[in-house]
Amino acid sequence: MSLTLVCPVYNEHENIVPLLEALERTVRTPFELVVVYDRDDDTTLPPLRAAAPRMPFRIRELRNAEGRGVLGAVKTGLRDGGGDAALVIMADLADDLRIVDAMYALIASGNADLVAGSRYMRGGRQIGGPWFKGLLSRLAGLSLHLTCGLPTHDATNNFKMYARCVLDAIEIESVAGFEVAMEITVKAHALGFRIVEIPATWTDRVAGESRFRLMHWLPHYLRWYWYALAHALVRRPVSPLKEQA
């Protein structure tokens, strides 16, 4: 088993070295960090390259090959990053790196195919961020958990680890960006993959500018919300192993 951390970046020069140092302090599982960027003049790259030689883990740069923006970067990293398990992390230090080892252990042991870091289950929490965005995210996760049996309270969080079998089975159809994690999650559930959630703390960024725009992204999240509801109405999840039998 091997672990790849996929980090899409856009001018994260203020955050990238603190992220590397946080990974060094926190994650004990051997991993490779794949940093995906759009342009050669991205301000993330000079400090990344300066700090990389002193890090105890491998760092690999990938240029976004799927169209500019976070969606293309995530798709490039998940497709070309390799690893038996892949975790998407953001460079802004918002994600709870303390649970990476536990997430990987669930996949490596065969007890999960997708592990969701959950802000909205017992023990999870969110610190900062727009309150209305948080409210909509919480309502979406709770309603899908209750009505569709989605095995996580936090469908919208991008801090999720995927076994390679999940990524190989799912064609990503998202067109905007951050909704991609919700798409993979509801499709994995529809296919019968094992989804497990563990408590996570999300902390709003302290440096740089967020590129999340609620009104722009909302219709794209709704597409996968309705997908999950429609699937729950027409059929029960079927194990991908049974489908192949």
C-alpha positions in Angstrom: 0.0 0.0 0.0 1.1 3.5 -0.7 -0.3 7.0 0.0 -0.4 10.1 -2.2 -1.5 13.5 -0.9 -2.8 15.7 -3.7 -2.5 19.4 -3.2 -4.0 21.8 -5.8 -2.3 25.3 -5.5 -2.7 28.7 -6.9 -0.3 31.4 -5.6 0.0 29.8 -2.1 3.5 31.2 -1.4 2.4 32.3 2.1 1.1 28.8 3.0 3.1 26.2 1.3 6.1 26.0 3.6 3.9 26.0 6.8 2.0 23.2 5.1 5.1 21.2 4.5 6.2 21.7 8.1 2.8 20.7 9.4 2.9 17.5 7.3 6.4 16.7 8.6 5.3 17.2 12.2 1.9 15.4 12.0 1.8 12.6 9.4 3.7 9.4 10.3 2.5 7.2 7.4 5.0 7.3 4.5 3.5 9.4 1.7 4.3 11.3 -1.5 3.0 14.9 -1.8 1.9 15.8 -5.3 1.5 19.6 -5.8 -0.6 20.5 -8.9 -0.3 23.9 -10.4 -1.7 25.8 -13.4 1.1 28.1 -14.5 4.9 28.1 -14.4 4.9 31.5 -12.7 2.7 30.3 -9.8 4.2 31.9 -6.7 3.8 28.6 -4.8 6.7 27.0 -6.7 9.8 29.0 -5.6 9.3 28.5 -1.8 8.2 24.9 -2.5 11.4 24.1 -4.3 13.5 25.8 -1.7 12.0 23.8 1.1 11.6 20.4 -0.6 15.2 19.2 -0.1 14.9 19.3 3.7 11.6 17.5 3.8 11.6 13.7 4.8 8.9 12.9 2.2 9.0 13.0 -1.6 7.5 16.0 -3.3 6.4 15.9 -6.9 5.2 18.8 -9.1 2.5 18.2 -11.7 1.2 20.8 -14.1 -2.6 20.8 -14.4 -3.4 18.8 -17.5 -7.3 19.0 -17.2 -8.0 22.7 -17.6 -7.1 25.5 -15.3 -8.6 25.7 -11.8 -9.1 23.5 -8.8 -11.2 20.9 -10.6 -8.5 20.3 -13.2 -5.9 20.2 -10.6 -7.7 17.6 -8.5 -8.5 15.5 -11.5 -4.8 15.6 -12.6 -3.6 14.7 -9.1 -6.0 11.9 -8.6 -5.3 10.4 -12.0 -1.6 10.9 -12.3 -0.5 11.1 -8.7 -0.5 7.3 -8.2 -0.8 5.7 -4.8 -3.1 2.9 -3.6 -4.8 5.6 -1.6 -5.1 9.3 -2.4 -6.1 12.2 -0.1 -6.9 15.7 -1.4 -5.6 18.4 0.9 -5.6 22.2 0.6 -2.5 24.3 1.0 -4.3 26.8 3.3 -3.9 24.6 6.4 -7.6 24.3 6.8 -7.6 20.5 6.8 -7.1 18.3 9.9 -3.8 16.6 9.2 -3.9 14.9 12.6 -6.3 12.3 11.2 -4.4 11.4 8.1 -2.8 8.3 9.7 -6.2 7.1 11.0 -7.8 7.6 7.6 -5.1 5.6 5.8 -5.2 2.8 8.4 -8.9 2.3 7.6 -8.2 1.9 3.9 -5.0 -0.2 4.3 -6.8 -2.6 6.7 -9.6 -3.1 4.1 -12.2 -1.6 6.4 -13.0 1.3 4.1 -12.8 2.3 0.4 -13.5 6.0 1.1 -12.8 7.8 4.4 -14.4 11.2 4.9 -13.1 13.7 7.4 -16.4 14.9 8.9 -16.9 18.3 10.5 -20.5 17.5 11.4 -20.4 14.2 13.2 -19.9 14.0 16.9 -16.3 15.1 17.7 -15.9 17.2 14.5 -16.1 20.9 14.3 -15.6 23.9 12.0 -13.7 27.0 13.1 -14.3 30.2 11.1 -15.6 30.5 7.6 -18.9 32.1 6.3 -21.8 31.1 8.5 -24.3 30.7 5.7 -21.9 28.5 3.7 -21.4 26.4 6.8 -25.2 26.1 7.4 -25.9 25.0 3.8 -23.1 22.4 4.0 -24.3 21.0 7.3 -27.9 20.8 6.1 -26.8 19.0 2.9 -24.8 16.5 4.7 -27.4 15.8 7.4 -30.3 15.5 4.9 -28.3 13.1 2.7 -27.3 11.0 5.7 -30.9 10.7 6.9 -32.7 10.4 3.6 -30.2 8.4 1.5 -28.3 6.6 4.1 -25.1 8.3 3.0 -22.5 7.0 5.5 -21.1 10.5 6.3 -22.6 13.7 7.7 -20.2 15.8 5.7 -20.8 15.1 2.0 -19.3 18.5 0.8 -16.0 18.4 2.5 -13.1 17.8 0.1 -10.9 16.3 2.8 -11.5 12.7 1.8 -9.2 9.8 1.2 -10.0 7.4 -1.7 -8.8 3.9 -2.3 -7.6 3.5 -5.9 -10.4 1.1 -6.7 -12.9 3.9 -6.1 -11.1 6.3 -8.4 -10.8 3.6 -11.1 -14.5 2.9 -10.9 -15.8 6.4 -11.2 -15.8 8.8 -14.1 -15.6 12.4 -12.8 -18.3 14.6 -14.4 -18.1 17.7 -12.3 -17.6 20.9 -14.3 -16.9 23.6 -11.8 -14.5 22.5 -9.0 -15.0 21.9 -5.3 -18.2 19.8 -5.9 -16.0 17.0 -7.1 -15.6 15.4 -3.6 -19.4 15.3 -3.3 -19.7 13.7 -6.7 -17.2 11.0 -5.9 -18.8 10.3 -2.5 -22.4 9.9 -3.7 -21.3 7.8 -6.7 -19.2 5.6 -4.5 -22.2 5.1 -2.2 -24.4 4.3 -5.2 -21.8 1.6 -6.3 -21.7 0.0 -2.8 -18.2 1.0 -1.8 -17.5 1.2 1.9 -17.6 4.7 3.2 -16.4 5.5 6.7 -16.3 8.9 8.4 -14.1 10.1 11.3 -14.3 13.4 13.2 -12.3 16.3 11.7 -11.7 19.9 12.6 -11.8 22.4 9.7 -10.1 25.8 10.3 -10.6 28.8 8.0 -7.4 30.0 6.2 -5.3 32.7 7.9 -3.3 33.7 4.8 -4.1 34.1 1.1 -7.5 34.5 -0.5 -10.1 31.8 -0.8 -11.4 31.1 -4.3 -14.7 29.6 -3.1 -17.7 31.6 -4.3 -20.9 30.2 -2.8 -23.4 31.4 -5.4 -21.1 30.2 -8.2 -20.6 26.7 -6.8 -24.1 26.1 -5.3 -25.8 24.9 -8.5 -23.0 22.4 -9.1 -23.4 20.9 -5.6 -27.1 20.7 -6.1 -26.5 18.5 -9.2 -25.0 15.8 -7.0 -27.4 16.3 -4.2 -30.3 15.5 -6.5 -28.3 12.6 -7.9 -28.0 11.1 -4.5 -31.7 11.6 -3.8 -32.7 10.1 -7.2 -30.5 7.1 -6.7 -32.0 6.4 -3.2 -35.5 6.4 -4.7 -34.9 4.0 -7.5 -32.5 1.4 -6.1 -30.5 0.2 -3.2 -26.6 0.3 -3.4 -25.1 -2.7 -5.1 -21.7 -4.0 -4.2 -19.2 -3.4 -7.1 -17.9 -6.9 -6.4 -21.3 -8.4 -6.8 -21.8 -6.6 -10.1 -18.7 -8.1 -11.5 -19.7 -11.7 -10.4 
